Amino acid sequence: MARVQEQVEHHYHSSLVERLKESGSVLECGRTTIRLAKQFGFCYGVERAIDLAYAARKVFPSARLFLIGEIIHNPEVNAQIASLGISNVLDSKGKPHVEDLSPDDVVIVPAFGAEVPLLEEIKRHGCHIVDSTCGDVMSVWKRVRQNAGEQVTSIIHGKAAHEETRATASRALGAGDGRYLVVLNLAETDRICDYILGKGNREEFFKEFSGKLSPGFDPDLHLHRIGVANQTTMLRAETEEVQRRLRAAIMERDGDAANFRLFDTICGATQERQDALDELLRRPLDLLLVVGGYNSSNTTHLAEMGEEKMPTWFIRNQECLESVESIRHFDLAQKQEITTQERWLPDRELQIAITAGASCPNNLIEEVILRVLSLRGEELPVIT
């Protein structure tokens, strides 16, 4: 593992970012002040997943190595993993192709985990399995399995198409008699509350939650006893409000909360990064750069937090900063990368905040810092 960590360090480390962390996370350079959030970038679960992927290549130097999907949601990291000769068992549409796997092959489970039926199929081929599933994700699985065993329906606050949510939903079935319902936001939560209180329409319910329900789900039966779990990278405040509203609906229907179960399954690293950004946004700032993969849930939520307070640019890497008048960034409303042609980097004294999701390596953050300074015509000072 020492050799593995040396290799990982070589690919993703940034001495500049480390020095900034040690000196108060502030870089003053001419007319530019850059402030980093106190917590950002790789979390322990992401580091562990990457380490295990690199280690698998060293332990099985001549074997075929496969990965279920992406190791994490960062394109640069996934490209680096692919360069190690690790192939994806999922095609471009997310369909698994495991029919030609053999006992000599190695399959890596990503940090998000994987759905139970797919894992069982891979095991039937006798492959070596390297499981890098995050411990926080497995804690959620423990809760939804418990729900299934006690005939409690798991209401999963998350994105139905996200790998982690799909993996959690498959565990919520338990031995086959468990139930789940995936809820994305507060508007959908209110629809569930209405149904709990007898105000919903059955046909409209199935239409709205198509693809988000366990097989055979019956809202007239399976909303009697419920428990809330979540995709670990959702906004804590929103998950807590989902819980509050559902509990209130059960209380109103039953007169008590005996049929409502609550577990705190928010990822600690996700919350630390959200809290750190919230603290940073209280300062007088001109703009925020959020760095990370566009399909990263936790990074997207950081961008949402920023957009509520100030001009916020969600970028993949330094290449997105094309000029002071052109920036490629992910538009949360359009759900796609766009190019904005305007003076996004004003020619005056600026306070620029930077944060990154839990799947973004420090070297990408360093590159963004250096690109900003270059566009501003500033030279990096010596940091002691």
Backbone hydrogen bonds, N-H to C=O, Kabsch-Sander energy under -0.5 kcal/mol:
donor,donor_aa,acceptor,acceptor_aa,energy
5,Q,1,M,-3.0
6,E,2,A,-1.8
7,Q,3,R,-1.8
8,V,4,V,-2.6
9,E,5,Q,-2.7
10,H,6,E,-1.9
11,H,7,Q,-1.6
12,Y,8,V,-2.3
13,H,9,E,-2.3
18,E,14,S,-1.9
19,R,15,S,-2.3
20,L,16,L,-2.3
21,K,17,V,-2.4
22,E,18,E,-1.8
23,S,19,R,-1.1
23,S,20,L,-0.5
24,G,21,K,-1.0
25,S,20,L,-3.5
27,L,34,I,-2.8
29,C,27,L,-0.5
29,C,32,T,-3.3
32,T,29,C,-2.3
33,T,350,L,-2.4
34,I,27,L,-3.1
35,R,33,T,-0.5
35,R,352,I,-3.0
36,L,25,S,-2.8
36,L,34,I,-0.5
37,A,354,I,-1.9
41,G,356,A,-1.2
42,F,360,C,-1.0
43,C,358,A,-1.2
47,E,43,C,-2.5
48,R,44,Y,-2.7
49,A,45,G,-2.0
50,I,46,V,-2.4
51,D,47,E,-2.7
52,L,48,R,-2.4
53,A,49,A,-1.9
54,Y,50,I,-2.4
55,A,51,D,-2.7
56,A,52,L,-2.4
57,R,53,A,-1.5
58,K,54,Y,-1.5
59,V,55,A,-2.9
60,F,56,A,-2.3
63,A,60,F,-0.8
65,L,85,G,-0.6
66,F,106,V,-2.8
67,L,87,S,-2.7
68,I,108,I,-2.2
69,G,67,L,-1.2
74,N,72,I,-1.4
78,N,74,N,-2.5
79,A,75,P,-2.1
80,Q,76,E,-1.8
81,I,77,V,-2.4
82,A,78,N,-2.2
83,S,79,A,-1.7
84,L,80,Q,-0.5
84,L,81,I,-1.3
85,G,82,A,-2.0
86,I,81,I,-0.9
87,S,65,L,-2.5
87,S,85,G,-0.6
89,V,67,L,-2.3
91,D,95,K,-2.3
94,G,91,D,-2.2
97,H,89,V,-2.8
101,L,98,V,-1.7
105,D,102,S,-1.9
106,V,64,R,-2.5
107,V,128,H,-2.9
108,I,66,F,-3.2
109,V,130,V,-2.9
111,A,71,I,-1.7
113,G,110,P,-1.7
119,L,115,E,-2.1
120,E,116,V,-2.6
121,E,117,P,-1.9
122,I,118,L,-2.2
123,K,119,L,-2.5
124,R,120,E,-1.6
125,H,121,E,-0.7
125,H,122,I,-1.0
126,G,123,K,-1.8
127,C,122,I,-1.1
128,H,105,D,-2.5
130,V,107,V,-2.6
131,D,129,I,-0.6
132,S,109,V,-1.9
132,S,130,V,-0.7
134,C,111,A,-2.5
138,M,134,C,-1.9
139,S,135,G,-1.5
140,V,136,D,-1.3
141,W,137,V,-1.9
142,K,138,M,-1.9
143,R,139,S,-1.4
144,V,140,V,-2.3
145,R,141,W,-2.3
146,Q,142,K,-1.8
147,N,143,R,-2.2
148,A,144,V,-2.4
149,G,145,R,-2.2
150,E,146,Q,-0.9
150,E,147,N,-1.0
151,Q,148,A,-1.3
152,V,147,N,-2.9
153,T,151,Q,-0.5
153,T,225,R,-2.7
154,S,179,R,-2.5
155,I,153,T,-0.7
155,I,227,G,-3.1
156,I,154,S,-0.8
156,I,181,L,-2.5
157,H,155,I,-0.7
157,H,229,A,-2.5
158,G,156,I,-0.9
158,G,183,V,-1.8
160,A,158,G,-0.6
162,H,159,K,-1.9
166,R,162,H,-2.5
167,A,163,E,-2.3
168,T,164,E,-2.7
169,A,165,T,-2.9
170,S,166,R,-1.9
171,R,167,A,-1.2
172,A,168,T,-1.7
173,L,169,A,-0.5
173,L,170,S,-0.6
174,G,171,R,-1.9
176,G,173,L,-2.6
178,G,173,L,-2.4
181,L,154,S,-2.2
182,V,212,K,-2.5
183,V,156,I,-2.5
189,T,185,N,-1.8
190,D,186,L,-2.4
191,R,187,A,-1.3
192,I,188,E,-1.8
193,C,189,T,-2.5
194,D,190,D,-2.5
195,Y,191,R,-1.8
196,I,192,I,-2.5
197,L,193,C,-1.8
198,G,195,Y,-1.7
199,K,194,D,-3.4
200,G,194,D,-0.6
202,R,200,G,-0.5
205,F,201,N,-2.4
206,F,202,R,-2.1
207,K,203,E,-1.7
208,E,204,E,-2.6
209,F,205,F,-2.3
210,S,207,K,-0.9
212,K,209,F,-2.2
214,S,180,Y,-1.9
217,F,214,S,-1.8
221,L,218,D,-1.7
222,H,218,D,-3.6
223,L,219,P,-0.7
224,H,221,L,-0.9
226,I,259,N,-2.4
227,G,153,T,-2.7
228,V,261,R,-1.8
229,A,155,I,-2.5
231,Q,157,H,-3.0
234,M,231,Q,-1.9
239,T,235,L,-2.4
240,E,236,R,-2.9
241,E,237,A,-1.6
242,V,238,E,-2.5
243,Q,239,T,-2.4
244,R,240,E,-2.3
245,R,241,E,-2.5
246,L,242,V,-2.2
247,R,243,Q,-2.6
248,A,244,R,-2.3
249,A,245,R,-1.9
250,I,246,L,-2.2
251,M,247,R,-2.6
252,E,248,A,-2.4
253,R,249,A,-2.1
254,D,250,I,-3.1
255,G,251,M,-2.5
260,F,257,A,-1.9
261,R,226,I,-2.2
263,F,228,V,-0.8
265,T,263,F,-1.0
267,C,232,T,-1.5
271,Q,267,C,-2.2
272,E,268,G,-2.5
273,R,269,A,-2.1
274,Q,270,T,-2.0
275,D,271,Q,-2.9
276,A,272,E,-2.4
277,L,273,R,-1.9
278,D,274,Q,-2.3
279,E,275,D,-2.2
280,L,276,A,-2.1
281,L,277,L,-2.7
282,R,279,E,-1.0
283,R,280,L,-1.8
285,L,283,R,-0.8
286,D,351,Q,-3.0
287,L,351,Q,-1.2
288,L,311,P,-2.2
289,L,353,A,-2.8
290,V,288,L,-0.5
290,V,313,W,-2.6
291,V,289,L,-0.5
291,V,355,T,-2.4
292,G,315,I,-2.1
293,G,73,H,-0.7
296,S,293,G,-1.7
297,S,295,N,-0.6
300,T,296,S,-2.2
301,H,297,S,-1.9
302,L,298,N,-1.3
303,A,299,T,-2.0
304,E,300,T,-2.1
305,M,301,H,-2.2
306,G,302,L,-2.1
307,E,303,A,-2.5
308,E,304,E,-1.0
309,K,306,G,-2.0
310,M,306,G,-2.4
313,W,288,L,-2.7
314,F,312,T,-0.5
315,I,290,V,-2.6
315,I,313,W,-0.8
320,C,317,N,-1.6
321,L,318,Q,-1.6
322,E,320,C,-1.6
322,E,326,S,-0.7
323,S,326,S,-2.1
326,S,323,S,-1.0
327,I,340,T,-1.9
328,R,320,C,-2.5
329,H,338,I,-2.7
330,F,314,F,-2.9
331,D,329,H,-0.5
331,D,336,Q,-2.8
332,L,330,F,-0.7
335,K,331,D,-2.0
336,Q,331,D,-1.1
338,I,329,H,-3.2
340,T,327,I,-2.8
340,T,338,I,-0.5
341,Q,339,T,-0.6
342,E,340,T,-1.0
344,W,324,V,-0.7
344,W,342,E,-2.2
345,L,324,V,-1.5
348,R,346,P,-1.5
350,L,31,R,-2.6
352,I,33,T,-3.2
352,I,350,L,-0.6
353,A,287,L,-2.6
353,A,351,Q,-0.5
354,I,35,R,-2.4
355,T,289,L,-2.2
357,G,291,V,-1.4
360,C,357,G,-1.8
363,N,12,Y,-1.5
364,L,361,P,-0.9
365,I,361,P,-1.0
366,E,362,N,-2.5
367,E,363,N,-1.9
368,V,364,L,-1.7
369,I,365,I,-2.4
370,L,366,E,-2.6
371,R,367,E,-2.0
372,V,368,V,-2.5
373,L,369,I,-2.3
374,S,370,L,-2.1
375,L,371,R,-2.5
376,R,372,V,-1.7
377,G,374,S,-1.2
378,E,373,L,-3.0
384,T,382,V,-0.6
